[in-house]
């Protein structure tokens, strides 16, 4: 839980950019953070949003690591160059975006990398926001080995694939969001329920798209902190 820490205990982490070579032919450039501990820890694949492989996502990786997770956040936009995150993301947009199959390759390789680490407890979750939320849903549907998935306001998710979800799914949505609108979230929930999938959705009044993003006007403090608690509790339940 947030701020539930022992001020008398040692705390440390390593956070750095690394290159991960997996089974696909696309080596991953990634931000990799992990706690300095002798204990086995779970992993998280953190999928960035379309604004880019940015400072917000680096901070988010370190937040999860402070709570005891090893985190890999892949640079989905590396094929479009390097530099300012917004400029690289704009180049990706202009080219039509990153193909879903490339993102899924990155997720598979990041999953395998985390599970192969000597301090891994063998469990890995996946989470993303915005387009990353949609990709987290796709990963939950198509990649075996994830133990939990979190979709944060991922618009455009293929709701017809709800029956394919392979692990417990948490959904975080703002009721004022237009992408996805409430009707799309309703259809996704109906599909999960009909397929008998393990899921929980939390929907927030007074919140629209991107309400975790404290660096812009989308931020909603109360809704953001409550939903962060929901995410921590969900991962604690399924990854510890």
Secondary structure, DSSP 8 states (H G I E B T S, - for coil): -TT---TTS---EEEEEEEE--SSSS-EEEEEEEE--SS-EEEEEEE--TT-S-HHHHHHHHHHHHTT-EEEEE-TTGGG--SSHHHHHHHHHHTT---HHHHHHHHHHHHHHHHHSTTEEEEEEEEEETHHHHHHHHHHHH-TT-SEEEEES-TT--GGGGGG--SEEEEEEETT-STT-HHHHHHHHHHHHHTT--EEEEEETT--TTTT-TTSTT--HHHHHHHHHHHHHHHHHHH-
